[in-house]
Amino acid sequence: MATARGSYHHGDLGAALVDAGVALAREAGASAVVLREVTRRVGVTPRAAYRHVADRDALLRAVARVALAAMARTVEETLAGAADGAGAASDGAVAATDGATALRAVGEGYVRFALDEPGLFEVALFAMDDMAEVDDPAAAGAGGRSPYHQLQDALARLVGEGRLAADAVEGAALTCWSGVHGYATLAALGPLRSLPRAERDAGASAVVAALVGAVTGVRDAVGPA
């Protein structure tokens, strides 16, 4: 394998390239993830990199899957924290909570990740060309579920509880995802990012509570997770 300055000595160049892309995304978002800088950091020639990633889009998608998995783990942590006492599951299983509490935890975990990792958040959602990425095992957390699947799990629990009609799940998923993503984008990357973190967290709680109320048909039904 051709190397630049002989600095690459790892056994998995593909993984090293993705790791470098993740680091760049954390520092400066999706626009920073370019093959030239990734190969410079890893210490290989672009020619060597192309044996492992077809182009920049392929690299971005790989970084997006890592970011989605990190988001899923944050949601799992939020789900576990929202569960009651000994019923909490370490893998963030939705079964540990009622549907409304689980749905709120998924939304708040989503925003929490965006605020903690704005660069990875940007890549996670804006590097996806379609929904195929959320079905990739590499996009899942410890429980084997991607953030989108975690949303679906919470909605399925509401259906099982009789609080949401089965034929309303698709619309509820779109409502929740759109609303939470919109706020997360404003608070992590947009004009609200200059507000103190406590204010942005409070805003997340309010937005998510309103969305949960809209889906369940109960105003102010869920308190802070």
C-alpha positions, -999 to +999 in steps of 0.1 A: +000+000+000+014+034-010+019+058+019+027+094+023+056+101+047+054+065+058+031+075+087+003+049+082+010+017+100-025+005+110-042-027+098-075-013+086-071+017+063-108+019+056-117+023+093-088+048+097-102+069+069-137+069+084-122+078+118-104+108+103-137+118+086-155+116+119-129+138+136-132+164+108-170+164+110-167+170+148-144+199+142-162+217+113-192+198+100-200+181+067-181+205+045-148+196+062-150+160+053-130+159+021-107+131+009-077+153+005-077+162+042-087+128+054-058+112+035-034+138+048-044+131+084-041+094+080-009+097+061-017+079+028-020+089-008-054+096-023-047+066-046-045+043-016-077+058-001-097+051-033-092+014-028-114+017+003-138+046-005-151+052-040-154+090-036-162+117-011-199+109-011-191+073+000-169+087+027-196+110+039-222+082+040-198+061+061-193+090+085-230+095+086-236+059+097-211+064+125-229+096+135-263+079+135-250+052+157-236+078+181-270+095+181-287+062+187-265+056+218-275+091+231-312+082+226-306+049+245-291+068+274-320+092+275-345+063+273-327+045+302-327+077+322-365+082+316-374+047+327-387+041+362-363+026+388-353-010+383-373-012+351-347+008+332-329-012+305-292-005+300-297-008+262-324+019+262-352-006+253-385+012+247-402-016+268-388+001+299-412+030+296-447+038+285-451+050+249-454+087+256-424+088+279-404+068+254-414+091+225-404+121+246-370+105+255-363+098+218-370+134+209-350+149+237-321+124+230-322+135+194-318+172+203-293+164+230-270+147+205-274+177+181-264+201+208-235+179+220-222+170+186-234+197+160-208+186+134-218+150+135-255+159+136-250+178+104-234+149+087-258+123+101-289+138+085-276+159+056-253+132+041-282+108+036-296+106+001-324+083+011-337+062+041-314+032+033-287+045+057-310+041+088-314+004+080-277-002+079-264-021+110-236+004+113-261+032+120-275+014+151-268+018+188-261-009+213-297-021+211-294-027+174-318+002+165-310+034+146-326+067+157-354+063+132-362+028+144-362+041+180-388+066+169-408+038+153-405+016+184-419+044+206-448+049+183-455+012+181-457+011+219-483+039+217-503+018+193-500-012+216-513+010+244-543+021+223-531+057+224-523+059+186-541+043+157-520+020+136-529+039+104-517+071+120-481+059+127-466+072+094-481+107+099-470+107+135-434+097+126-433+125+101-447+151+125-423+141+153-392+138+131-399+171+113-406+190+145-377+177+165-353+180+136-363+215+129-357+226+165-325+207+167-312+223+135-321+258+148-306+252+182-274+234+171-266+250+137-289+279+133-298+313+150-307+297+183-272+283+188-260+315+205-285+309+234-272+295+267-273+257+267-299+256+295-323+277+274-319+255+244-325+224+266-356+240+280-368+248+245-362+211+235-383+199+264-412+223+254-411+214+217-409+177+223-437+178+249-459+197+224-452+171+197-460+142+221-492+159+230-501+163+194-495+127+186-513+113+217-541+139+216-534+149+252-522+184+259-494+186+284-496+149+290-459+143+295-436+161+320-399+165+316-380+133+308 
